[in-house]
Amino acid sequence: MSFFDGNARSPMSAGVSRVGAAQYDAGLRAYMLGIYNHMTLGLAISALIAYGAFVLARANPSVAYTLYVSPLHWLIMLAPLGFVMFMSFRFDRMSYQSLLFTFWAFAAVMGLSLSTWFLFFRLGSIIQVFFVTAAAFGGLSLYGYTTRRSLSGMGAFMAMGLIGLIVAMLINVFLQSSAFQFAINIIGLVIFAGLTAWDTQRLKDSYDQVAYDGTLMAKYSLMGALTLYLNFINLFQFLLSIMGNRNN
């Protein structure tokens, strides 16, 4: 999913004519690097919080009950969605510093919700799948950044597929079908692979909209990081469900 308007595209030549090709390219690289840096930091925060919460819960039954059994665990599960909606709807009225703090808080809360993965999958398997996800994400994002083909049509199709995927996941909550779940994992993997390439291209195109406003560029960089973070997490989740070794 993406915060950015895929139709709001300015031709690169307009930017080049104003600041020169070399300066334009340097600015674009700095903009995209900022997005990836924020995304990487967010993933690191989530990973540390997830593992730390699991270790603490394993050592303290009351913490385990609070995180995984008590009604509070529903709040922990739903809180990341609340953060995403808050950042999206309040984007125009938030300063960069407020947005940055909210992004870090989102990553931390997401880490708490992701700590449940350690209950079901072996640590070595989680690490292995993480590196597989990182390699796949890097290749897909590189394709989205370098291709000259417009991915807007594919992206719109993937976005519609995401709605169907969510419906299917809700249905399987009641069906509890392992075969249906496997199909959901495969379809989800394909959808978020496509969204990763598409969102990268959209983020690249968004540079022309913010190139001459440093504050707006910084805020767009954070929202772009949020978009790619969510794509990475979903890719990882579906790959882990397919490839991960479960605890006995």
C-alpha positions as CSV (number, residue, x, y, z in Angstrom):
1,M,0.0,0.0,0.0
2,S,1.2,3.5,-0.7
3,F,0.6,6.9,0.8
4,F,1.5,8.6,-2.5
5,D,-0.7,9.5,-5.4
6,G,0.5,7.5,-8.4
7,N,-1.1,9.8,-10.9
8,A,0.8,12.9,-9.6
9,R,3.9,12.4,-11.8
10,S,6.0,15.2,-13.1
11,P,8.3,14.6,-16.1
12,M,11.9,14.2,-15.1
13,S,12.9,16.7,-17.8
14,A,11.2,19.5,-15.9
15,G,13.4,18.8,-12.9
16,V,16.5,18.4,-15.0
17,S,15.9,21.7,-16.8
18,R,15.7,23.6,-13.5
19,V,18.6,22.2,-11.6
20,G,20.7,20.2,-14.0
21,A,20.9,16.5,-14.5
22,A,23.7,15.8,-12.1
23,Q,22.2,17.8,-9.2
24,Y,18.8,16.3,-9.9
25,D,20.2,12.7,-9.8
26,A,22.1,13.5,-6.6
27,G,18.9,14.8,-5.0
28,L,16.9,11.8,-6.1
29,R,19.5,9.4,-4.7
30,A,19.6,11.3,-1.4
31,Y,15.8,11.2,-1.2
32,M,15.6,7.5,-1.9
33,L,18.5,6.7,0.5
34,G,16.6,8.6,3.2
35,I,13.6,6.4,2.7
36,Y,15.6,3.2,2.9
37,N,17.5,4.4,5.9
38,H,14.2,5.2,7.8
39,M,12.8,1.9,6.7
40,T,15.9,0.0,7.9
41,L,15.9,1.8,11.3
42,G,12.2,1.0,11.7
43,L,12.8,-2.7,11.0
44,A,15.7,-2.8,13.4
45,I,13.6,-1.2,16.2
46,S,10.8,-3.7,15.5
47,A,13.2,-6.7,15.5
48,L,14.8,-5.7,18.8
49,I,11.5,-5.0,20.5
50,A,10.0,-8.3,19.2
51,Y,12.9,-10.5,20.4
52,G,13.3,-8.6,23.7
53,A,9.5,-8.9,24.4
54,F,9.7,-12.7,23.7
55,V,12.7,-13.2,25.9
56,L,11.1,-11.2,28.7
57,A,7.8,-13.1,28.3
58,R,9.6,-16.5,28.4
59,A,11.3,-15.5,31.7
60,N,8.2,-14.0,33.3
61,P,4.8,-15.7,33.0
62,S,2.9,-12.6,34.0
63,V,4.5,-10.7,31.0
64,A,3.6,-13.6,28.7
65,Y,0.0,-13.6,29.9
66,T,-0.2,-9.8,29.4
67,L,1.3,-9.9,25.9
68,Y,-0.3,-13.1,24.5
69,V,-3.4,-14.0,26.5
70,S,-4.9,-11.0,28.3
71,P,-7.3,-8.7,26.4
72,L,-4.4,-6.3,26.1
73,H,-3.0,-8.5,23.4
74,W,-5.8,-7.4,21.1
75,L,-4.8,-3.8,21.6
76,I,-1.2,-4.6,20.8
77,M,-2.3,-6.4,17.6
78,L,-4.5,-3.5,16.4
79,A,-2.3,-0.6,17.6
80,P,0.0,-0.6,14.5
81,L,-3.0,-0.1,12.2
82,G,-4.1,2.8,14.4
83,F,-0.6,4.4,14.0
84,V,-0.7,4.0,10.2
85,M,-4.1,5.6,10.0
86,F,-3.0,8.4,12.3
87,M,0.1,9.2,10.3
88,S,-1.8,9.1,7.0
89,F,-4.7,11.4,8.1
90,R,-2.6,13.8,10.2
91,F,0.3,14.0,7.8
92,D,-0.4,17.6,6.6
93,R,-0.7,18.9,10.2
94,M,2.3,17.1,11.7
95,S,5.8,18.5,11.9
96,Y,8.7,16.3,10.7
97,Q,9.8,15.7,14.3
98,S,6.3,14.6,15.3
99,L,6.0,12.3,12.3
100,L,9.4,10.8,13.1
101,F,8.5,10.1,16.7
102,T,5.2,8.6,15.6
103,F,7.1,6.4,13.1
104,W,9.4,5.1,15.8
105,A,6.5,4.5,18.2
106,F,4.8,2.6,15.4
107,A,7.9,0.4,14.8
108,A,8.1,-0.3,18.5
109,V,4.5,-1.3,18.9
110,M,4.7,-3.4,15.7
111,G,7.7,-5.2,17.3
112,L,5.5,-6.1,20.3
113,S,2.8,-7.5,18.0
114,L,5.4,-9.5,15.9
115,S,7.0,-11.1,19.0
116,T,4.4,-13.9,18.7
117,W,6.4,-15.2,15.7
118,F,9.0,-16.5,18.2
119,L,6.3,-18.6,19.8
120,F,5.6,-20.6,16.6
121,F,8.9,-20.5,14.6
122,R,12.5,-21.4,15.4
123,L,14.9,-18.5,15.8
124,G,17.3,-19.9,13.2
125,S,14.4,-20.2,10.7
126,I,13.2,-16.6,11.4
127,I,16.7,-15.3,10.7
128,Q,17.1,-17.4,7.6
129,V,13.8,-16.2,6.2
130,F,14.6,-12.6,7.1
131,F,17.7,-12.7,4.8
132,V,15.7,-14.3,2.0
133,T,13.1,-11.6,2.4
134,A,15.8,-8.9,2.4
135,A,17.3,-10.3,-0.9
136,A,13.9,-10.6,-2.5
137,F,12.8,-7.1,-1.4
138,G,16.1,-5.6,-2.6
139,G,15.7,-7.1,-6.1
140,L,12.0,-6.1,-6.4
141,S,12.7,-2.5,-5.2
142,L,15.7,-2.2,-7.5
143,Y,13.5,-3.3,-10.4
144,G,10.9,-0.7,-9.5
145,Y,13.5,2.0,-9.3
146,T,15.3,1.2,-12.6
147,T,12.6,0.1,-14.9
148,R,11.3,2.6,-17.5
149,R,8.0,0.7,-17.8
150,S,5.1,2.2,-15.9
151,L,3.9,-0.2,-13.2
152,S,0.7,1.7,-12.5
153,G,-1.5,-0.8,-14.1
154,M,0.1,-3.7,-12.3
155,G,0.0,-1.8,-9.0
156,A,-3.7,-1.0,-9.3
157,F,-4.3,-4.7,-10.0
158,M,-2.3,-5.7,-6.9
159,A,-4.1,-3.2,-4.8
160,M,-7.4,-4.7,-5.8
161,G,-6.0,-8.2,-5.1
162,L,-5.0,-7.0,-1.6
163,I,-8.7,-6.4,-0.8
164,G,-9.5,-9.9,-1.9
165,L,-6.6,-11.3,0.1
166,I,-7.9,-9.6,3.3
167,V,-11.4,-11.0,2.7
168,A,-9.9,-14.5,2.1
169,M,-7.9,-14.2,5.4
170,L,-11.0,-13.3,7.3
171,I,-12.9,-16.2,5.8
172,N,-10.2,-18.6,6.8
173,V,-10.4,-17.4,10.4
174,F,-13.6,-19.4,10.5
175,L,-12.7,-22.2,8.0
176,Q,-9.3,-22.9,9.5
177,S,-8.3,-24.7,6.3
178,S,-4.6,-25.4,6.0
179,A,-4.9,-25.8,2.2
180,F,-6.7,-22.5,1.9
181,Q,-4.1,-20.9,4.1
182,F,-1.3,-22.1,1.9
183,A,-3.0,-20.6,-1.1
184,I,-3.4,-17.3,0.8
185,N,0.3,-17.3,1.6
186,I,1.2,-17.8,-2.1
187,I,-1.2,-15.1,-3.3
188,G,-0.1,-12.7,-0.6
189,L,3.5,-13.2,-1.5
190,V,2.8,-12.4,-5.2
191,I,0.7,-9.3,-4.2
192,F,3.3,-7.8,-2.0
193,A,6.1,-8.6,-4.4
194,G,4.2,-6.5,-7.0
195,L,3.4,-3.8,-4.5
196,T,7.1,-3.5,-3.5
197,A,8.1,-2.8,-7.1
198,W,5.2,-0.5,-7.7
199,D,5.6,1.5,-4.5
200,T,9.3,2.0,-5.2
201,Q,8.5,3.5,-8.6
202,R,5.8,5.7,-7.1
203,L,8.2,6.9,-4.4
204,K,10.8,7.7,-7.1
205,D,8.2,9.6,-9.1
206,S,7.2,11.6,-6.0
207,Y,10.6,13.3,-5.8
208,D,9.6,15.9,-8.4
209,Q,6.7,17.0,-6.1
210,V,9.0,17.7,-3.1
211,A,12.4,18.4,-4.6
212,Y,12.3,22.1,-3.8
213,D,10.8,21.8,-0.3
214,G,13.2,20.3,2.3
215,T,10.6,19.9,5.0
216,L,8.0,18.3,2.7
217,M,10.7,16.0,1.3
218,A,11.7,14.8,4.8
219,K,8.1,14.1,5.7
220,Y,7.5,12.3,2.4
221,S,10.6,10.3,3.1
222,L,9.2,9.0,6.4
223,M,5.8,8.1,4.8
224,G,7.7,6.3,2.0
225,A,9.7,4.4,4.6
226,L,6.4,3.4,6.2
227,T,5.1,2.1,2.9
228,L,8.1,0.0,2.1
229,Y,8.3,-1.2,5.8
230,L,4.8,-2.6,5.5
231,N,5.6,-4.3,2.2
232,F,8.7,-5.9,3.7
233,I,6.9,-7.1,6.8
234,N,4.2,-8.7,4.8
235,L,6.6,-10.3,2.4
236,F,8.5,-11.7,5.4
237,Q,5.3,-12.9,7.0
238,F,4.1,-14.9,4.0
239,L,7.6,-16.3,3.3
240,L,7.9,-17.4,7.0
241,S,4.5,-19.1,6.8
242,I,5.7,-21.0,3.7
243,M,9.4,-21.7,4.5
244,G,9.6,-21.4,8.3
245,N,10.4,-24.3,10.6
246,R,7.9,-24.4,13.4
247,N,8.6,-25.1,17.0
248,N,7.7,-28.6,18.1
